[in-house]
């Protein structure tokens, strides 16, 4: 356990425990510590890689199938894609916090890290070192922050391993991450890789998302690529849930003055010009970066950043609850 800047972080080793036991332990710990009136408690669950593999019913040594087709009659939760036209705009951080905020709002949500070549969700969601098991030729997700079931190539590849797969293999790997044993999950947040390549095409062809959230920073260069991502989803008739302006204003940790190193308002203006909803701004703060590196998404706690992600989740949930053609309910 450690404390910094009013945040108490607790790391629990849950190696060898199943999902229900992990969730029960987290509830028990929070209940036991509630009497201490801690200002902001973050719980991350980890498991030793070797121990997890020894205790798993079926450990997974992963190579994607040369071809992949969803099993007949298989049921996949409703997919909510989080995409961007380029890397470095904070898309993965936003996807992780969106999933956490939706979970806290009562949605049975899961998370897929579809960035096959550069998976980051295990770090962001405090699940590094965990390994999924397999049952009936399908993967069984691991549990991340607040008990969210999730799958990532980062759970399957060795740490530091370069993934050197051509497009079809990457697409097949994505298919097996999505078509997994998701249990009672109703909504699956999918963190797409940047760009408009094979993985995105595989997603829309095999598992058409119910909608897409587009992430961009305010400057023109990022917005150009964000428009390309929007064009791809529109071409295949995937509704755009809306645009998010990330890194919108830098909040100085010393004087709390806000500056705009990447500009301001660009994504909002782009959303209006393209006739899509604007979902909100996420500021660039030291706490957001530190919490993300520590595997403790701010959306799991309290404070201004948590409220911003809660508001974003509310708009996404409202979209999924609306009656519209092509959106599964």
NUDOSE-707845 format. One record per residue (C-alpha): residue in one letter; x, y negated, z negated. Coordinates in steps of 0.25 Angstrom, whole numbers, plus 5000, padded with zeros to 4 digits. Layout:
NUDOSE-707845
aXYZ/...
***
This chain:
NUDOSE-707845
x500050005000/x500549865003/x500049725002/x500349605011/x499649465013/x498449515005/x498249645013/x498449775006/x498849895015/x498750035011/x499250145020/x498750285017/x499350415022/x498150505027/x499050615034/x498250745035/x496850685032/x495650685041/x494850565045/x493850575034/x494850585023/x495650465028/x494350385028/x493950435014/x495350395009/x495250255015/x493850235009/x494350284995/x495550194995/x494750074999/x493750104988/x494850124978/x495549994981/x494349904982/x494349874967/x495749804969/x495049704978/x496249704988/x496149584998/x496349675010/x496549825011/x497149895023/x497250045023/x498050115034/x498050265035/x499250345040/x499750485042/x501050545044/x501150595058/x501750735055/x500750755043/x499550715051/x499950815062/x500150925052/x498850905045/x498050885058/x497150995063/x497650985077/x498850885079/x498950815092/x500150815102/x499650735113/x499750735128/x498550685136/x497850775145/x498250765160/x496750735162/x495650705153/x494150705153/x493250685141/x492650815137/x491150845141/x490250785132/x491250705124/x490750585117/x491650465116/x491350345107/x490950205113/x492250145118/x492650005115/x493849965123/x494849855119/x495649805130/x496649705135/x497249665148/x498649665142/x499449705130/x499849625118/x498549565116/x498149635103/x497149735109/x497549855100/x497449765087/x496149715091/x495649855095/x496049915081/x495449805073/x494149805082/x494049955078/x494249925063/x493249815063/x492249895070/x492450015060/x492249915049/x490949865055/x490450005055/x490750065069/x491250205070/x492450165078/x493650235084/x494950175091/x495650225103/x497050175106/x497050185121/x498350115123/x499050245126/x500450185129/x500450095117/x499550135106/x499550045094/x498250085087/x498850185077/x499750065071/x498549965071/x497550065065/x498550125054/x498550265061/x499950285065/x500450425063/x499150485063/x498850595073/x497450635079/x497050785079/x496350855090/x495050935090/x494351005102/x495350935111/x495050795106/x495850705097/x495350675083/x495650525080/x496450475068/x495950375059/x496450235058/x496150115050/x494750115043/x494650255048/x494450225063/x494750345071/x495750315082/x496650385093/x497850325099/x499050385107/x499850325095/x499250445087/x499650545097/x501050505103/x502250505094/x502650375088/x503450295098/x503150385110/x503050325123/x501750365131/x502250375145/x500950425152/x500350385165/x498950325166/x498150465168/x498850515155/x498550395147/x497150395152/x496950535148/x497550505134/x496550395132/x495450495136/x495850585125/x495950475114/x494550425117/x493850565119/x494250605105/x493450655092/x492950515088/x491850575078/x490850465075/x491550355082/x490550265090/x491550165096/x492950185100/x493850055101/x494850085112/x496150005112/x496550005127/x497949975132/x498149845139/x497849825154/x496949895164/x497650025167/x497350175166/x496950185152/x495850085153/x495350145166/x495250285159/x494550225148/x493450165156/x493350285166/x493250395155/x492650315143/x492050195147/x492150095135/x490850025130/x491549895131/x492949825130/x493549725121/x494649635128/x495749585120/x496649465125/x497449355119/x497149215123/x498249185133/x497949185148/x498949305151/x498149395142/x496849355147/x497149385161/x497449525157/x496149535148/x495349495161/x495949615168/x495549705157/x494149645157/x494049665172/x494349815171/x493249835160/x492249755169/x492649835181/x492249965174/x491049905167/x491549915153/x490849795145/x491849695139/x491449675125/x492249545124/x493649485123/x494449465111/x495549355110/x496649415102/x497849335096/x497049215096/x497749115088/x498949145078/x498649125064/x499949085056/x500049165044/x500749045036/x499848925039/x498648995046/x498748905057/x498148965071/x498948945084/x498748995097/x499949055103/x499149135114/x498149025116/x496649025112/x495349055118/x495849125130/x495049255128/x493849185124/x493849105137/x494149225145/x492949305139/x491949185142/x492449175156/x492349325159/x490949325152/x491349415141/x491149405126/x492349345117/x492449435105/x493449345097/x494849305093/x495849375085/x496949295080/x498449325079/x498849345064/x499949405057/x499049485048/x498449545061/x499749585066/x500249645052/x499049725050/x499049785063/x500449825062/x500149885048/x498949965054/x497949885046/x496949815056/x496449685050/x495049725054/x495149825043/x495249715032/x494749585029/x495049435033/x494849355045/x495549455055/x494649565050/x493349475052/x493849445066/x493949585070/x492549615063/x491949505072/x492549565084/x492049705080/x490649655078/x490649605092/x491049735098/x490049815090/x488949715094/x489349755109/x489349905106/x487949885100/x487349805111/x486449865122/x487149865135/x487349955147/x488550045146/x488750035131/x488550155123/x487950135110/
***
